[in-house]
Amino acid sequence: HLTFGYQKKAPPLIQDFSIEVNKDDCIAIIGKNGRGKSTLLKLLAQELIPQSGEVFSSPNLEIGYFGQTN
């Protein structure tokens, strides 16, 4: 149940988001510009701290991705 926004007084960019991804799952994140795709990936990589909720990861998980500027 992640909630995140860059501005405290503005509505959150991501609100009450939940997902479970298993070992053999393949996912894609698509959407219009400015809708929070990169923000969601940064939350899942624990590079950003959610306003509420938690990210749970397997201890065996290794995260790697190329950001928009690569």
PEGI-V63086 format. One record per helix or strand. SS is the DSSP state (H for helix, E for strand). FROM is the first residue (numbers start at 1). TO is the last residue. If there is no record, write none. Layout:
ss:from:to
SS:FROM:TO
SS:FROM:TO
This chain:
ss:from:to
E:2:4
E:14:17
H:37:44
E:52:52
